[in-house]
Amino acid sequence: MRIIRTISELKVALKALRESHKSVGFVPTMGFLHEGHASLIRQSTARCDATVVSVFVNPTQFGPSEDLSRYPRDLERDQNMCLRLGVAILFLPEASEVYPTGFCTSVTVGQIADVLCGAFRPGHFRGVATVVAKLFNMVQPDLAFFGQKDLQQTAIIRRMVKDLNLPVDILVAPTVREADGLALSSRNAYLSEPDRARALGISRGLFAAEKAFQAGQREAGQLAALARTELAADEIQYCVVVDPIGLDPVEGAIARPAALCIAVVIGGTRLIDNILLNPIGDAAQFISHLDA
């Protein structure tokens, strides 16, 4: 595995791969890697000849009162995981490499970035779209891998790729959970033991709604209300059923693939999660639909 810190060195390494007709998979991360990231890396190494993983805590997606300075970091662990999983290139740029002096361009993605998390984190998805567009241009991957847990982020990136004709295919992998149901997230490290116990209400609510959906309940409002009854959060920012592509809220009966999405704040930590609700097939078919 090569560890690369500059764009110029990355270009040289990728040029060699291209000249050898190697396909390139890409997993962009902010580090503190966990099994959710590992599942994306495994998918990439299975599908592509060479996998690039980036670790970059992107400052432009954090608001002034958010957790940039305390965002969890463990570079040694990240390196060991990437080495163990067969990553070809681990890209570790500094902020000054990604955003050099004078940088003033950004990518905005319209209304899809203003709902759900965007309503509570103004400017967040502008920072996400900008850094992902830059990373795509640096790496020029054939495939890029993202997780279902970050459903809105994935929808925004897919929209950006389509609108800007970026030559990369986006693949979505199912959410990876702890044995007790909590969705894996780097921010879980912030949770105290009592707060982590309360956080389990998120998956309990989602699973209760999923069970009701599988039993025939199709009313979006009823399913969201059922999930909400399990939440033991300091703040419920949203608990809503949406279209997974455009993120428009679903009203009335669910007739097409949808997603029940939740964002809460527990003990000062913001957590998100979702489940897929597909009235015409199973979740695996739904994820394939998102990849299409």
N, C-alpha and C positions, 0 to 999 in steps of 0.2 A: 504494500500500500504506500502510495506517495502522499506526503503531506505538503500541500502547496498553499502559500499565503498571498501571492500576488497574481493579478490578472494576466500579466505578461507571461509568467511561468505556466499558468493554467492553459493559455492559448497554445503554447509549445507542446505541452503534454497531450492536449486534445487533438492537435494537428496530427500527431503521430498515430493516435487511435483512428482518426478518419482515414489516413493514408493506408492503414491496415484493414480498412472496411469494417471496423468494429462499430456495432450499435452502442449507443450511450444512454443509460438510464440515469435519472437525477432525482435525489431526495433532498429538498431544501429543508433545513431545520434551524431552530434557535438553540440547539444543544440540550444538555441534561437529558440525554437520550434514554428512552425506556422501551419496553416491549412493543409499544405501538409503533415507534420509529423502526424498531427491528423488523416488524412485519412488512413495512414499506420497503426496507432495504432488501429483504428476502425476495419480495416480488420483483424488484428491479434486477437482482442478480440472476433470478430465474429466467427473466425475459430478455435481458440485454447482455451483450458481451462484456461491457464495462460499466461500473456504477460509480457515479460521483455523488458524494454527500457533502453538503455545505453546513457549517456551523457558524452562524452569524446572528447575534442578538441585535436585531434591527432597531436602531433608536427612533426612526421616523414613524414607527407604528405605536409608540408609547405616548400617551398624553402627559402633560406636565405633572399631574398628581398620581401617575401610575408607577409601576414597580420596576422600571428599567434598572435602577442601581442594585436592587436586591433580587433580580430575576435569577433563579438557581443556575449554577454553572458547575460543571465537573468535567473539564476537558480530558483529563487522563482516562476517566471512565468512557467518555465518548470515543476516544481513540481506540481503546481496547475493544469496544463493541464493533466498531467499523472494521478493525483488523480481523476480528473473529468471523465476521459475516462476509468477508471477501470483497470489501469495497476497494476499488482500484485507486481512487483519488479522494482524499479528504481535504476540502477547501476551507481554509481558516482565514478569511480576510479580516483586516482591521477596518474600523469604520472609515478611516481616512482613505482607504483603498476603494471602498464602495462609493463613498461620497467625498470626492476630492474638493479642495478649495474652489469655490465658485459654483459648485453644483446648485442648480436652481430649477430643474425639470421634475415634474411629477406626473403620475398616471391617475386619473380619476375614472370611476366606473359608473357614475350616475346613481339612479334611485336604488338599485340593488345593494348599494353600499350604505344607504341611509336608514335602512330598516333593521330590525332585530338588534344585533350587537352594535351596528352603526349608529343607532339612535342614542346609545349610551356611551359610545366611544368616538366622538366626532374626530374625523381625520385619520382614524386607525386604518381603515381599508385603503385610503390613499397611500399610506406608508407601505402597506402590504403589497398592493398592486405595483407600486414603483419598484420595490426591492425585488419582487419576483420577476418583473419584466427585465430588470438589469441582470439578474442571475441567469435567466433564460438566454439572454444575449451573450453572457460570458461563457456559459457551458454549451449552449446550442444542443440540448439533448433531443433524442428521438422520442423518449417517453419521460414523463415526470409523474411522481407518485405522491398522492395526498390522502389524508385520512377522512373518513366519513364524519368523525366527531366534529371537525371544523367545516361543517356543511356550508355555511355562508361563505367562508373563505374560498372553498372549492368552487362554489357557484360563481363567485366574482372572478376567480382566475380563469375559469372556463369561458366566461363572457369576454374577458380581456383577450384571451388567446384567439377567440373567434373574431372579435371586432378588429384586432390589429393584425390578423392573418399571420400569427406567429407559428412557425413550423414545428410544433411540438404537440404530442397527444397526451391528454391528462387522464390518468387512471386513478380511480377511487377505491380505497381498501376499507373493509369493514372496521368499525370501532373495536379496539381491543380493551378488555375490561379486567379488573382484578377479580379474584374468585368470588368476592362478595357483590360484584356488579358495578362497582365504581369505575367509570371510564378513566383510563390512564391519561394523565396529564402531568406535565412538568410542575404545574402549580399545586398539585396535590401535596408537594413537599411543604407547603406553607401551613397545612391543616394540622391543628392540634388533635389529640385523640378524640376529645368530645366533638369537635367540629367535623372530623372525618366521619364519625357515627351519624351526625346529622346529614352529611353529604350523601349518605346512602339513600336518603329519601328521593333523590333525583332519579336514580335507576329504578327504585321501587315504583315511583310514579309512572315512569315510562313503561315498565314491564306490565303494570296493571292496565294501562291504556292499550298496550299491545295485545294482552290477553282478551280484553273486551272487544277489541277490533277483530281478533281471530274468531271470537264467538258470535260475530255478526253486527256489533255496534258500528255504525258508519257516520254518526253525527260528529263533526269535528269539534264543536263546542263541548259536547258531552265527554269526549275523550280527553280534551285539554283539562276540563274541570276535574275529571277523575284523577289525572296525573297530579294536578295542583293539590289535591287533598293529602298527598304524601309528603309534600315539601315542607321541611322544617328550616327555612332559611331566614336570615336577617332581612333580606330583600329579594323579592321575586321580580326580576326585570321583565321577563316574558315567559309565557307558557302557551304556545300557540301552534296550530297546524298550518303549514304553508306548502305551497308548490315548491319542490326542491330545485327547480331550475330558475324561475324568476323570483322566488321567495314571496309571492303574493299570498296573503292569508286565504285559507280555504274556509268558506262559509257553507253551512248546511252539510249535506251528505258527501262523503268522500267517494268520488267515482273514478278518480285517476290516481296514480302514485303520488303520495304526499309524505310529509315529514312532520313529526311532532317535535318541536324544538323548545328547549328550556335554557334559561340563563338565570342564575341566582348568585347572591353574595352571602357567604357563610364565613363568619369570623374575619371579615375583611378580604377574603379571597373570592374572586369571581370565577365561577365554574359554568361550563356549558356542556350540553349533551343533547342527543336526539335519537329517535328511532324512525325507521322507515315503515310506512304503512302502504302496502300495495294491494289493492282489491283485485288485481288481475294476475297475481303471481306471488312468488316468494321474495324474500329480501335479496337473495343472491341475484335473481333476475332483475330486481330493481337497481342494484348496484351496476349491473351490466348496462342498464338503461342510462344511468348517469355517465357511464364511460362512453356512450355512443356519440 
